Amino acid sequence: MNALRNRPLVLMYHAVGERAAEEDPFCLFVPQDRLYEQLASLLARGWTPLTLDTYLHGALPPRSLLVTFDDGYRAVLDQGLPVLRELKVPATVFVLGGLLGGRSRWMPEMPDEPLLDAEGVRELAGAGLDVECHGWEHGTLVNASPEELARNTTQAARVLTDLTGRRPRAFAYPFGDHDARARRAVAQAGFEIAFSTYHAEGRYATPRVAVSSTDTRTTFRLKVLPSYPVVRRAAGHVPKLRPAVRSLIGRASRN
């Protein structure tokens, strides 16, 4: 249990803002006021937010926290950055090198959500956020060809380096999916760390805790407990357990 308590908490968000359920079927958009409430509650309980550099190389306080955002939605700049600035919380944003200024077309259910363009990436970096690599066009790296792996790691990193003047050090797997070849390609491309979701495989598949628009105060407090990843993995082996727990603790309402 001590090892669990000393491990930094890594939260995985996607986007910030209000979306109706039919516009966001995957519950990726956390309302701005709820993001504020979640982060403020952690700060009030003594959590220390980390920059990526401190997470990788610094001395970590007992209750330390890394906030991450996947996919590089424009909404992170428009609605997420003001919250982060007000609370003075650093964050790491994983963007897609091949879809800058594009749309979320990898999801047929919500293909038109705008992504950061080159200027947006520079604005986030200029605000002090760490802009890191999420691959090329959000395709899975599992069973990817050598050419696909190179495009998603080396080529995507080069695009971000040209934009920010700093080579990305962290990688987040699209969909959280990875296999041994993908992990090896990320390491060989020079990244210092890679993040998955709940499937951990050492430094190049570091797990995170996903936060969604349906999280209530109760579910969020449960998710930041050190034992939550262990409990979640156990629940995955009992298909009826997770919906039963959800029915007991509830879900946040959506428009």
C-alpha positions, 0 to 999 in steps of 0.5 A: 500500500505504501508503494501505491500511496507514493505513486503520483496520481496521473489524471487523463482528461480529454476536452473541457466544455458543455456538450449534449449527450448526442454530441459527445457520446463518449463523455469526453467533455468535462464542464468547465465548472466541474473541472475547476471543482475537481482540481480545486478540491485536490489542491484543498486536500493537499495535492501538489500539481506537477509539471512534466519535468518535475514528474520525470526528474524532480523530487515528488511530494507524497501526494503529487498529481499530473494533469493530462489532456488527450487529443488536443481539442480546441476546447482545452485552450478556450475553456481549459486554460482559463481554469488552469491559469486561475488555479495555477495548475500545470498540465500536459496536453497530448496532440496529434501531429497530423491533424493540427487544425483538423477535426475529430474524424477518427470517431464517426460518432463525433467527427467534427469537434475542432482540434488545436491548430499550429497557433493554438499549440504555440499558445498553449506552450507559451502559457507554460503547458507541456505540449506532447505527442499523441501520434499522427492521426489517432490510429491504434499502434497495436499491430502497426507496420514499421512505417506507421510506427515511425509516422506516429512517433518520429514524424509526429515528434518532429512536427511538434518540435518545429512548432514549439522549439522543444522536442516532446518527451512524453507520448500517449497511446491513441485509445490507450492501446499498445503492444510490445512493438509500439512500446519499443518504437516509442522508446527508440524514438527518444521519448522518456515516458509513454502513457496508457490508460489502465493497462500498465507495462512499465515506463513505456505504458504508465497508467492514468485515471480517466475522468469523464463528463459523468463523474460525480463528486463521489466518483471523482473522490473514489478515482483519486484513491490510491487503490482505485486502479487495482479495484478497477482492474478487479471489476473488469473481471466481473462484468456486472460489477461496474454497472452495479457500482455505478447504479449505487454511486450515480452519474452526473447529469448531462444536457 
